[in-house]
Amino acid sequence: MFRCFFPDEYLDSAYVVDYDRLYREGYRGLIYDIDNTLVPHGAPADERAIALFAHLRELGFGYCLLSNNQIERVSSFADAIGAQFIENAHKPSVRNYKKAMELLGTDTGNTIFIGDQLFTDVYGAKRSGIRNILVKPIHPKEEIQIVLKRYLEKIVLHFYKKEEGIS
């Protein structure tokens, strides 16, 4: 019943992903959400985010930020890490996931999406045919509409964890 929202992988953070392994496996494009995936909601790019994207560049990954935020927020973050971006993406709509792959020159077979929300990030990636990684939110402070969705996410994650044998 909830399978369309189940992530392909569930990790503690975008900063613990084994990017070296993913590159060896043939992945070349990474699409990221920003808020509560890479930094707390509304925060600028910090040293950890800047270092991560420098490492991704060294490995040879292309990356794109895909955010439902407006251009001011997304462009300032993207400039700080040297990323392409799509703002006001209307996730979980498929259109901008596909546009991000076009910008990266990748396809569904060699692209991964990383985000912190099931009903926007993961669901949109799954609908687009992109492998996805759900990460735990970095910080508990969130906008009210996201707080409400988190209650529903807990139910879906309960069934996901049960099916995957995760405690």
Residue pairs with C-beta under 8 A, 6 or more apart in sequence:
1 159
2 155
2 156
2 159
2 160
4 123
4 126
5 118
5 119
5 122
5 123
5 126
5 156
5 160
6 122
6 156
6 159
6 160
6 163
7 118
7 122
7 132
7 133
7 134
7 160
8 126
8 131
8 132
8 133
9 131
9 132
9 133
9 134
10 133
10 134
10 135
10 157
10 160
10 164
10 166
11 17
11 133
11 134
11 135
11 136
12 135
12 136
13 135
13 136
13 138
14 32
14 37
14 38
14 52
14 114
14 133
14 135
15 48
15 52
17 114
17 133
19 30
19 55
19 56
19 59
19 61
20 59
22 112
23 59
23 60
23 61
26 109
26 110
27 61
27 110
27 111
27 112
27 131
28 60
28 61
28 62
28 104
28 106
28 110
28 111
29 61
29 62
29 63
29 64
29 100
29 101
29 104
29 105
29 106
29 110
29 111
29 112
30 56
30 61
30 62
30 63
30 64
30 111
30 112
30 113
30 114
31 63
31 64
31 65
31 66
31 97
31 100
31 101
31 104
31 111
31 112
31 113
31 114
31 125
31 130
32 38
32 63
32 64
32 65
32 66
32 83
32 113
32 114
32 115
33 65
33 66
33 67
33 91
33 114
33 115
33 116
33 117
33 120
33 121
34 65
34 67
34 69
34 73
34 74
34 77
35 41
35 42
35 43
35 67
35 69
35 116
36 116
36 117
36 137
36 138
36 139
36 142
37 114
37 115
37 116
37 121
37 135
37 137
37 138
38 45
38 49
38 52
38 77
38 138
39 45
39 46
39 49
39 77
39 138
40 138
40 139
40 141
41 139
41 141
41 142
41 143
42 73
44 76
44 77
44 80
45 77
45 80
45 81
49 80
49 81
50 80
50 81
52 81
53 63
53 81
53 82
53 83
56 63
57 82
62 84
62 104
62 105
62 106
63 83
63 84
63 104
64 83
64 84
64 85
64 86
64 100
64 103
64 104
65 74
65 77
65 78
65 83
65 84
65 85
65 86
66 85
66 86
66 89
66 91
66 96
66 97
66 100
66 113
67 73
67 74
67 85
67 86
67 87
67 88
67 89
68 88
68 89
68 90
68 91
68 120
69 87
69 88
70 87
70 88
71 87
71 88
73 87
74 85
74 86
74 87
75 85
75 87
77 83
77 85
78 84
78 85
84 100
84 103
84 104
86 96
86 99
86 100
86 103
89 96
90 96
91 97
91 120
91 121
91 124
92 119
92 120
92 121
92 123
92 124
92 127
93 124
94 124
94 127
94 128
97 113
97 124
97 125
97 127
97 128
97 130
98 128
100 111
101 107
101 108
101 111
101 130
104 111
108 128
108 129
108 130
111 130
111 131
112 130
112 131
112 132
112 133
113 121
113 122
113 124
113 125
113 128
113 130
113 131
113 132
113 133
114 132
114 133
114 135
115 121
115 122
115 125
115 132
115 133
115 134
115 135
116 134
116 135
116 136
116 137
116 138
117 146
117 149
117 153
118 134
118 149
118 153
118 156
118 157
119 149
119 152
119 153
121 132
121 134
122 132
122 134
125 131
125 132
126 132
137 150
142 150
160 166
161 167
